[in-house]
């Protein structure tokens, strides 16, 4: 699938998270149910993948956000990426993730951009994995590594700027999950340089995600 890239649009919503938190936002922060599809950053054809529940562990629901049908049509030489979504359903797991990001300016040699939405509203993350490049001597030892992680708040928590048009607000009534750096639900993200991708092995949920993704790729006849 190649490197999943996105255009970064920085915006600052100078509003208090505590003062701008309606009941619908509090409810979504407690439990978020994902729709059947999403709109995420990515190449044409891969930006609207179906969402498939994979498993729950440690208070986190894990979904596949990978277009397996399209992926199966690509040549193996360019078929390099898969994507998952982590929903921090348990409040303890959600707060742990928030605390781990609070005040961070860099993480694993990867810069963390400025935030659009309040960190306190964080509810889900989009994680991109890439395979290490194919070399003659590593065909059997290639690994899945994390290329980027983007964090988002629920749609119900979005606070539009005062000059937002009615059309802009209407766009957010779409039934699919909106998860892009150019949207108002984006909080912050971590992009790892190509020579410093992160291993998922130290995180039990991410490590299991790769195991389940391996079986899904096999199910769809895609060489892992």
DOGUVEX-994116 format. One line per 4 residues: number of its first residue (from 1); for each residue x, y, z of N, C-alpha, C. Coordinates in pm, 1 decimal. Layout:
N
NUM) X:Y:Z:X:Y:Z:X:Y:Z ~ ... $
This chain:
224
1) 82.6:-118.7:0.0:0.0:0.0:0.0:86.8:124.8:0.0 ~ 216.6:110.1:32.6:303.9:225.0:33.5:283.2:306.2:159.7 ~ 362.4:408.5:172.9:355.8:491.3:292.7:227.2:571.8:295.2 ~ 157.9:559.6:407.6:33.1:634.0:424.3:68.6:775.1:470.3 $
5) 37.2:872.6:386.7:74.8:1010.0:416.9:-48.4:1095.5:436.0 ~ -30.0:1206.1:494.8:-141.8:1298.1:514.7:-91.0:1440.6:514.9 ~ -182.7:1532.1:488.1:-149.7:1673.8:487.5:-185.7:1731.6:622.9 ~ -89.4:1794.9:685.7:-109.5:1849.5:819.1:-157.7:1993.4:810.8 $
9) -273.6:2018.0:867.7:-325.3:2153.9:876.6:-335.4:2187.9:1023.9 ~ -252.9:2281.2:1071.3:-251.2:2315.7:1212.4:-359.0:2418.4:1242.2 ~ -432.8:2393.5:1349.2:-534.4:2488.5:1393.1:-531.8:2493.4:1543.7 ~ -570.4:2601.9:1601.5:-572.5:2615.5:1746.4:-712.4:2654.3:1790.4 $
13) -775.3:2568.2:1868.7:-906.4:2599.3:1924.2:-884.0:2637.6:2069.4 ~ -876.0:2764.6:2095.9:-840.7:2812.8:2229.4:-963.7:2812.7:2319.0 ~ -1009.5:2692.5:2351.5:-1129.1:2677.0:2433.3:-1099.3:2579.4:2545.3 ~ -1162.4:2596.7:2656.4:-1142.4:2507.7:2770.3:-1218.3:2378.8:2749.9 $
17) -1149.0:2264.9:2769.2:-1213.1:2133.6:2751.0:-1321.8:2113.9:2856.0 ~ -1295.6:2161.9:2976.9:-1393.6:2140.4:3082.8:-1518.2:2224.7:3063.5 ~ -1500.9:2344.3:3003.9:-1614.4:2435.3:2986.6:-1696.4:2401.5:2863.8 ~ -1639.6:2321.1:2773.1:-1707.3:2291.1:2647.5:-1727.8:2140.2:2633.7 $
21) -1796.2:2080.5:2728.4:-1813.0:1936.0:2725.5:-1958.9:1899.8:2751.5 ~ -2041.3:1895.0:2645.2:-2182.3:1861.7:2662.8:-2200.6:1715.2:2702.9 ~ -2322.8:1683.2:2739.3:-2353.1:1546.5:2783.8:-2320.4:1444.1:2675.8 ~ -2346.9:1477.4:2549.0:-2318.0:1383.2:2440.1:-2168.6:1353.5:2430.5 $
25) -2087.1:1452.6:2460.1:-1941.9:1432.2:2459.5:-1900.7:1341.6:2574.9 ~ -1953.3:1365.6:2692.5:-1921.0:1281.4:2808.3:-1962.2:1136.8:2783.7 ~ -2078.7:1118.9:2720.1:-2125.6:983.1:2691.2:-2033.6:913.1:2591.7 ~ -1990.4:985.3:2488.2:-1901.3:926.9:2387.3:-1764.8:896.2:2446.1 $
29) -1720.5:977.7:2541.5:-1592.4:953.0:2606.6:-1598.0:828.2:2693.0 ~ -1718.0:796.7:2744.9:-1734.3:676.6:2826.1:-1741.9:551.4:2740.4 ~ -1816.2:559.5:2629.2:-1825.8:443.5:2539.4:-1851.1:491.9:2397.2 ~ -1765.3:451.9:2306.3:-1776.6:493.6:2166.5:-1803.5:372.3:2078.8 $
33) -1913.1:376.0:2005.4:-1946.8:270.1:1911.0:-1908.7:316.6:1771.2 ~ -1824.6:240.8:1703.8:-1779.5:279.8:1570.8:-1880.0:237.8:1464.2 ~ -1891.7:315.4:1356.7:-1977.9:276.8:1244.0:-1910.6:167.5:1161.4 ~ -1967.4:136.9:1045.5:-1913.5:28.2:963.7:-1797.2:71.4:875.5 $
37) -1776.8:201.6:860.5:-1668.5:248.9:775.3:-1610.4:376.9:832.1 ~ -1496.2:417.2:777.3:-1428.8:537.2:826.4:-1378.1:619.4:709.3 ~ -1351.2:745.5:737.2:-1279.2:828.8:641.2:-1150.0:869.4:710.2 ~ -1038.2:818.5:660.1:-909.1:842.5:722.6:-809.7:890.4:617.2 $
41) -697.5:945.3:663.8:-593.8:988.5:571.2:-535.8:868.2:499.4 ~ -507.7:883.3:370.9:-446.6:774.2:296.8:-460.7:792.5:148.0 ~ -393.9:706.8:70.4:-404.3:714.5:-75.2:-547.2:692.0:-122.2 ~ -579.4:742.6:-240.3:-711.8:721.3:-298.7:-740.1:571.2:-306.7 $
45) -858.4:532.2:-263.3:-895.0:391.2:-262.6:-877.8:327.2:-126.2 ~ -789.3:384.9:-44.4:-765.5:328.7:88.0:-811.3:422.0:199.3 ~ -868.1:537.3:163.0:-905.1:635.8:263.4:-1042.0:610.8:324.8 ~ -1118.2:514.4:271.2:-1248.9:483.3:328.9:-1263.1:333.0:352.7 $
49) -1184.6:281.4:445.0:-1186.7:136.4:468.9:-1305.4:93.5:554.2 ~ -1346.9:-32.2:540.9:-1447.4:-85.4:633.1:-1383.6:-105.6:770.0 ~ -1462.9:-93.3:874.8:-1413.7:-115.7:1010.5:-1461.4:-252.3:1058.2 ~ -1368.1:-337.5:1096.1:-1399.7:-474.7:1138.1:-1345.0:-496.3:1278.1 $
53) -1432.6:-531.3:1371.5:-1389.2:-556.9:1508.8:-1296.0:-678.2:1512.2 ~ -1184.4:-664.1:1581.5:-1086.3:-771.7:1591.6:-1088.3:-838.8:1729.6 ~ -1071.4:-760.0:1836.0:-1071.5:-814.9:1971.7:-1070.5:-700.7:2073.1 ~ -1091.1:-736.2:2200.0:-1079.8:-641.5:2311.4:-975.4:-694.0:2408.9 $
57) -895.2:-602.4:2462.8:-793.1:-641.5:2559.9:-752.9:-519.9:2642.2 ~ -741.8:-539.6:2770.7:-696.0:-433.7:2861.6:-778.0:-306.1:2848.2 ~ -908.6:-320.9:2827.7:-996.4:-205.1:2818.7:-993.5:-132.9:2685.4 ~ -933.2:-195.2:2585.0:-919.8:-133.9:2453.0:-984.9:-222.1:2347.7 $
61) -1075.1:-165.0:2266.9:-1133.7:-234.8:2152.8:-1045.1:-209.4:2031.5 ~ -1017.0:-315.2:1956.1:-927.9:-304.5:1840.4:-1005.1:-339.2:1713.7 ~ -999.1:-249.9:1615.3:-1066.1:-268.2:1487.7:-964.5:-266.7:1373.8 ~ -991.4:-347.1:1272.4:-915.4:-334.5:1148.8:-974.6:-219.6:1068.5 $
65) -886.6:-135.9:1012.6:-930.3:-27.9:922.7:-850.3:-40.4:793.8 ~ -850.0:-159.8:740.1:-770.0:-193.4:621.9:-860.3:-243.9:510.0 ~ -840.1:-192.8:389.9:-919.5:-236.4:273.7:-854.2:-361.4:214.1 ~ -889.9:-477.3:267.4:-826.1:-601.5:224.2:-852.5:-631.9:77.3 $
69) -973.3:-600.0:29.1:-1006.3:-627.2:-110.3:-913.8:-551.1:-204.0 ~ -892.4:-423.4:-175.1:-802.8:-343.5:-258.1:-657.8:-385.6:-238.2 ~ -623.6:-420.5:-116.0:-486.6:-460.9:-85.9:-448.4:-586.5:-163.7 ~ -544.9:-677.3:-180.5:-516.8:-803.2:-249.7:-486.3:-784.3:-398.0 $
73) -524.6:-668.2:-453.9:-501.9:-643.0:-595.8:-366.4:-579.2:-624.1 ~ -297.1:-540.1:-518.7:-168.4:-473.3:-536.9:-54.2:-573.3:-551.7 ~ 47.1:-532.4:-623.3:168.3:-612.7:-634.0:235.1:-618.3:-496.7 ~ 287.3:-734.1:-455.4:351.0:-746.6:-323.6:460.7:-644.4:-298.1 $
77) 524.9:-595.9:-402.1:634.8:-500.9:-384.3:587.7:-365.8:-332.7 ~ 459.1:-332.7:-353.4:405.8:-205.6:-304.7:300.1:-226.2:-196.4 ~ 276.3:-350.5:-160.1:176.6:-382.8:-58.2:246.6:-387.6:77.4 ~ 257.1:-273.3:142.5:340.5:-266.6:262.0:269.4:-226.3:390.2 $
81) 147.4:-171.2:381.8:86.8:-115.2:502.1:-48.1:-171.2:539.9 ~ -74.3:-174.1:671.4:-206.3:-207.9:725.4:-236.8:-106.8:834.8 ~ -364.8:-97.7:869.9:-407.4:4.6:965.9:-508.8:-53.4:1062.8 ~ -499.5:-8.9:1189.4:-597.5:-48.0:1290.8:-645.9:77.1:1363.8 $
85) -757.1:61.7:1435.3:-808.5:168.0:1521.7:-821.7:113.0:1663.0 ~ -767.0:186.0:1759.4:-777.4:150.6:1900.5:-878.7:242.9:1966.2 ~ -979.8:184.3:2030.3:-1079.1:263.2:2103.3:-1057.8:237.3:2252.3 ~ -1023.2:341.6:2325.0:-996.2:328.9:2468.0:-1128.7:334.5:2543.2 $
89) -1194.1:217.2:2553.2:-1328.3:211.5:2612.4:-1324.0:222.8:2764.3 ~ -1229.7:154.0:2827.1:-1218.0:158.8:2972.9:-1156.9:292.8:3014.0 ~ -1216.4:357.1:3112.8:-1169.2:490.2:3153.0:-1026.0:486.9:3205.8 ~ -989.4:379.6:3272.4:-852.6:368.4:3321.7:-753.7:363.3:3206.1 $
93) -787.6:286.7:3102.0:-700.8:277.7:2984.4:-694.4:411.9:2911.8 ~ -806.6:481.0:2904.5:-810.9:610.9:2837.4:-725.0:712.9:2911.6 ~ -739.6:718.8:3042.9:-662.6:813.8:3122.0:-513.3:781.4:3119.6 ~ -481.9:654.4:3116.3:-340.9:614.1:3108.7:-277.6:665.2:2979.5 $
97) -352.2:653.4:2869.3:-300.1:703.3:2741.3:-288.4:855.5:2743.2 ~ -387.5:923.3:2798.1:-382.2:1069.1:2808.0:-260.2:1113.1:2889.3 ~ -239.1:1047.0:3004.0:-126.0:1082.5:3089.9:7.0:1058.8:3020.4 ~ 12.1:955.0:2937.1:138.0:923.4:2869.1:172.5:1026.8:2762.0 $
101) 71.7:1100.0:2714.2:93.3:1199.9:2609.8:100.9:1342.6:2663.8 ~ 56.4:1362.1:2786.1:47.4:1496.9:2840.8:185.9:1561.1:2854.3 ~ 204.4:1675.5:2792.3:329.4:1747.8:2802.4:441.5:1694.4:2716.0 ~ 413.1:1591.5:2636.1:517.5:1531.9:2553.6:542.8:1618.0:2429.9 $
105) 669.0:1642.6:2399.1:703.8:1715.7:2276.7:775.6:1626.1:2177.1 ~ 827.4:1515.9:2223.8:883.6:1417.4:2130.5:870.2:1279.8:2192.5 ~ 862.4:1180.4:2108.8:838.0:1043.8:2156.5:908.1:947.5:2063.0 ~ 1009.7:879.9:2113.1:1082.0:786.3:2028.7:1145.3:852.3:1907.9 $
109) 1200.1:971.3:1927.3:1262.9:1046.3:1817.7:1163.5:1089.9:1711.0 ~ 1036.4:1090.1:1744.4:933.7:1134.9:1649.4:864.1:1256.4:1707.6 ~ 853.3:1361.3:1630.9:791.8:1483.7:1680.7:640.5:1468.0:1697.0 ~ 588.1:1525.7:1801.9:443.7:1526.9:1827.2:391.5:1666.7:1793.1 $
113) 307.6:1680.7:1690.0:260.1:1813.0:1647.6:169.6:1880.5:1751.4 ~ 137.9:2005.2:1726.0:43.6:2076.7:1810.3:-95.1:2014.6:1799.9 ~ -178.8:2046.4:1898.7:-310.5:1983.8:1904.5:-418.9:2070.8:1843.5 ~ -518.6:2003.6:1784.4:-641.9:2070.7:1743.8:-738.7:2067.6:1862.8 $
117) -771.8:1946.7:1906.8:-873.9:1925.0:2009.0:-807.9:1901.9:2145.6 ~ -884.6:1918.8:2255.0:-829.0:1900.1:2389.4:-784.1:1756.0:2413.5 ~ -668.6:1740.7:2474.4:-616.8:1607.1:2503.9:-710.0:1530.3:2596.8 ~ -780.0:1601.8:2684.3:-870.1:1537.3:2780.3:-984.3:1462.9:2712.8 $
121) -1014.2:1494.5:2586.7:-1123.5:1428.9:2514.5:-1077.8:1306.8:2435.3 ~ -952.0:1271.5:2442.6:-899.3:1159.3:2363.5:-982.6:1032.8:2385.3 ~ -1015.8:965.7:2273.4:-1095.7:843.3:2283.7:-1043.6:731.1:2193.5 ~ -989.8:764.6:2075.6:-942.5:657.1:1988.6:-816.8:699.1:1913.6 $
125) -749.5:597.6:1859.9:-624.2:621.1:1787.5:-624.7:541.7:1658.0 ~ -563.0:598.4:1555.2:-542.6:530.1:1427.6:-394.2:495.0:1418.5 ~ -365.8:367.5:1403.9:-226.9:319.6:1402.2:-195.3:260.2:1266.2 ~ -88.9:309.1:1204.4:-43.0:255.8:1075.7:81.1:169.9:1097.0 $
129) 80.2:52.4:1033.5:195.4:-36.5:1036.6:252.3:-49.8:895.8 ~ 383.0:-63.4:887.6:449.4:-90.3:760.8:546.8:-206.1:778.7 ~ 560.2:-283.9:672.3:658.6:-391.6:673.4:796.3:-335.1:643.7 ~ 898.5:-392.5:704.6:1034.0:-352.2:670.1:1058.4:-384.9:522.9 $
133) 1139.1:-305.5:452.4:1161.8:-326.6:308.5:1214.1:-466.6:278.2 ~ 1183.7:-512.6:156.6:1230.4:-645.3:113.5:1374.2:-637.0:65.8 ~ 1459.0:-718.0:126.9:1596.6:-733.4:80.6:1620.1:-880.5:52.8 ~ 1723.4:-909.9:-19.4:1751.4:-1049.1:-58.8:1764.9:-1139.9:61.9 $
137) 1824.1:-1087.5:170.6:1853.7:-1174.3:284.7:1753.9:-1162.3:400.0 ~ 1640.8:-1092.2:380.2:1549.3:-1076.8:493.0:1405.6:-1114.3:459.6 ~ 1383.2:-1186.3:351.7:1247.4:-1221.0:309.6:1171.6:-1292.8:420.8 ~ 1239.9:-1377.0:496.0:1175.3:-1456.0:600.0:1177.7:-1388.4:737.1 $
141) 1245.3:-1276.8:748.1:1258.5:-1212.4:879.3:1201.3:-1070.5:882.0 ~ 1125.6:-1031.9:780.1:1066.4:-898.3:777.9:967.5:-882.3:893.4 ~ 957.5:-759.3:945.9:872.5:-732.7:1060.4:772.7:-620.9:1029.9 ~ 661.9:-623.1:1105.9:567.2:-513.2:1102.3:613.1:-410.2:1204.4 $
145) 627.2:-285.5:1162.3:668.3:-177.4:1250.7:566.5:-63.9:1244.6 ~ 558.3:14.4:1351.1:464.3:126.6:1358.1:522.8:245.1:1283.3 ~ 447.6:297.2:1186.9:494.3:414.1:1112.6:432.9:543.9:1164.8 ~ 310.8:535.4:1218.8:248.7:655.4:1275.4:132.2:617.8:1366.0 $
149) 101.9:708.0:1458.9:-14.7:695.2:1547.5:-79.5:832.3:1556.7 ~ -210.4:838.4:1529.7:-284.5:964.7:1537.6:-396.4:949.1:1640.8 ~ -414.8:1050.7:1723.7:-512.1:1045.0:1832.3:-627.7:1141.5:1805.5 ~ -749.8:1097.5:1841.7:-870.4:1173.3:1809.8:-968.5:1176.8:1926.8 $
153) -1056.2:1277.0:1923.9:-1168.2:1283.7:2016.4:-1294.3:1237.4:1943.9 ~ -1401.6:1201.0:2016.6:-1527.4:1163.2:1950.8:-1587.5:1282.7:1876.8 ~ -1667.5:1254.0:1776.3:-1735.2:1359.9:1699.9:-1820.3:1447.6:1790.6 ~ -1882.7:1385.2:1891.8:-1970.9:1459.6:1981.6:-1896.4:1564.5:2064.2 $
157) -1764.6:1555.8:2069.5:-1685.6:1649.6:2150.3:-1631.7:1767.1:2069.4 ~ -1654.0:1765.9:1939.2:-1597.8:1870.7:1854.2:-1657.4:2007.1:1888.8 ~ -1570.2:2105.1:1904.3:-1611.8:2244.1:1923.0:-1565.4:2321.1:1800.0 ~ -1658.2:2364.7:1719.9:-1624.4:2436.9:1598.1:-1581.9:2579.9:1629.4 $
161) -1491.9:2635.2:1550.4:-1457.3:2776.6:1567.4:-1579.6:2863.2:1537.3 ~ -1580.5:2982.6:1590.6:-1697.6:3069.2:1577.3:-1730.0:3104.7:1433.1 ~ -1629.9:3100.1:1344.0:-1653.9:3137.1:1204.6:-1684.1:3017.0:1115.1 ~ -1709.8:2900.3:1176.0:-1740.4:2781.1:1096.9:-1872.5:2798.2:1023.8 $
165) -1874.1:2761.1:897.0:-1995.0:2775.0:816.2:-2092.7:2661.4:844.5 ~ -2218.4:2683.3:805.3:-2318.6:2577.2:820.3:-2279.8:2455.5:738.4 ~ -2219.4:2477.7:621.2:-2177.5:2366.2:536.4:-2069.7:2283.6:605.5 ~ -1977.4:2351.1:672.5:-1872.0:2281.1:744.2:-1930.9:2194.2:855.0 $
169) -2026.2:2249.0:926.9:-2089.7:2173.1:1034.7:-2170.2:2055.5:979.0 ~ -2232.8:2075.5:863.1:-2311.6:1970.0:801.1:-2224.0:1852.5:759.2 ~ -2101.5:1883.6:717.5:-2009.4:1778.0:675.3:-1985.8:1677.6:787.0 ~ -1999.3:1722.3:910.4:-1972.1:1634.8:1024.5:-2090.9:1549.4:1064.7 $
173) -2196.6:1549.8:984.2:-2310.0:1461.9:1011.3:-2299.9:1332.4:932.3 ~ -2187.2:1314.2:862.0:-2169.2:1192.1:783.0:-2169.8:1069.2:874.4 ~ -2224.3:957.3:824.4:-2237.1:839.4:910.2:-2106.8:764.1:934.8 ~ -2002.0:789.5:854.6:-1878.4:715.7:876.9:-1787.4:790.2:974.1 $
177) -1693.0:717.2:1030.9:-1600.3:774.9:1127.0:-1506.1:871.4:1056.4 ~ -1495.1:993.0:1108.7:-1404.3:1092.4:1052.8:-1274.6:1089.2:1132.6 ~ -1164.1:1057.4:1068.2:-1036.4:1047.5:1139.7:-925.2:1096.4:1048.6 ~ -901.8:1225.0:1050.8:-800.6:1284.2:964.7:-738.1:1403.5:1035.1 $
181) -612.1:1431.5:1004.7:-544.9:1545.7:1065.1:-609.0:1678.0:1024.8 ~ -682.7:1678.9:916.1:-743.8:1804.4:871.6:-881.5:1826.6:933.9 ~ -928.7:1733.5:1016.0:-1058.8:1748.1:1079.0:-1043.9:1801.4:1221.8 ~ -1153.5:1848.8:1276.1:-1150.3:1911.4:1407.5:-1141.5:1811.0:1521.8 $
185) -1154.9:1682.0:1493.8:-1146.2:1582.9:1601.3:-1002.4:1537.7:1627.1 ~ -909.1:1582.7:1544.3:-770.1:1541.5:1560.2:-708.0:1609.3:1681.1 ~ -635.3:1532.5:1761.9:-572.2:1586.9:1882.0:-421.8:1602.8:1862.0 ~ -355.4:1492.7:1837.1:-211.0:1496.2:1817.5:-167.2:1367.8:1749.3 $
189) -42.7:1361.0:1707.5:2.7:1242.0:1636.9:152.8:1222.8:1647.6 ~ 194.3:1100.6:1621.1:335.7:1063.3:1624.2:369.7:997.7:1491.4 ~ 463.5:1055.7:1418.9:509.4:998.3:1293.0:656.2:960.0:1308.3 ~ 684.9:832.7:1285.5:821.0:783.3:1302.7:898.2:791.9:1171.3 $
193) 1020.7:843.4:1174.0:1102.9:846.6:1052.3:1121.2:705.9:996.3 ~ 1140.2:694.9:865.9:1149.4:563.3:801.0:1261.7:477.0:857.9 ~ 1365.2:539.6:909.9:1477.0:462.0:965.8:1464.2:440.8:1116.2 ~ 1350.8:486.3:1174.1:1331.6:470.6:1318.2:1188.1:429.4:1349.7 $
197) 1134.6:338.1:1270.8:1000.8:287.4:1297.9:998.6:218.4:1434.2 ~ 883.6:221.1:1500.4:871.7:163.6:1634.4:820.7:20.0:1628.9 ~ 872.2:-62.7:1716.7:826.9:-201.2:1724.4:701.5:-210.3:1811.4 ~ 603.3:-292.0:1771.5:482.9:-308.7:1853.3:500.5:-412.8:1963.6 $
201) 614.3:-479.5:1967.9:632.3:-594.4:2056.9:620.7:-559.2:2205.1 ~ 655.0:-434.5:2243.1:652.1:-397.7:2384.6:511.5:-365.1:2434.2 ~ 416.1:-353.2:2344.0:277.7:-322.4:2379.8:192.5:-445.9:2352.2 ~ 136.3:-509.7:2456.3:60.8:-633.9:2436.9:-55.3:-620.7:2338.1 $
205) -125.3:-505.9:2340.5:-239.4:-487.1:2250.0:-191.8:-474.4:2105.7 ~ -88.0:-397.1:2082.0:-36.3:-381.0:1945.9:26.4:-509.8:1895.3 ~ 95.1:-581.0:1983.3:156.3:-708.2:1943.9:48.9:-809.4:1902.2 ~ -60.5:-815.5:1978.1:-170.0:-906.0:1942.9:-238.8:-859.5:1815.2 $
209) -248.0:-727.6:1795.5:-310.2:-674.3:1674.1:-239.1:-724.9:1549.5 ~ -106.8:-727.7:1553.7:-30.6:-775.8:1439.3:-53.8:-924.3:1417.5 ~ -66.0:-1000.8:1525.1:-94.4:-1144.1:1513.1:-229.3:-1167.4:1446.1 ~ -332.0:-1093.9:1491.6:-465.2:-1109.0:1433.0:-465.9:-1059.2:1288.6 $
213) -395.9:-950.4:1262.5:-388.3:-897.7:1126.0:-323.3:-999.7:1032.1 ~ -225.5:-1071.9:1082.9:-159.8:-1176.3:1002.8:-262.2:-1279.5:955.8 ~ -351.4:-1322.4:1047.2:-453.9:-1420.3:1010.9:-556.1:-1360.9:914.2 ~ -589.9:-1234.7:932.5:-683.6:-1170.4:840.1:-624.9:-1160.8:699.4 $
217) -498.1:-1126.5:689.4:-433.2:-1119.7:559.0:-434.8:-1256.6:491.3 ~ -407.5:-1360.1:568.4:-412.7:-1495.6:513.2:-553.2:-1531.7:468.4 ~ -653.2:-1490.1:548.8:-793.5:-1519.9:515.4:-832.2:-1460.0:380.6 ~ -780.6:-1342.0:351.3:-812.3:-1275.8:225.3:-713.5:-1312.2:114.1 $
221) -630.8:-1412.0:140.2:-538.2:-1459.1:37.7:-425.5:-1363.1:6.9 ~ -388.0:-1282.1:107.0:-282.1:-1183.0:86.9:-155.0:-1233.2:152.7 ~ -48.5:-1239.4:76.8:77.7:-1286.3:131.4:131.4:-1185.9:231.2 ~ 155.2:-1233.4:353.2:200.1:-1146.8:462.1:351.6:-1124.0:451.7 $
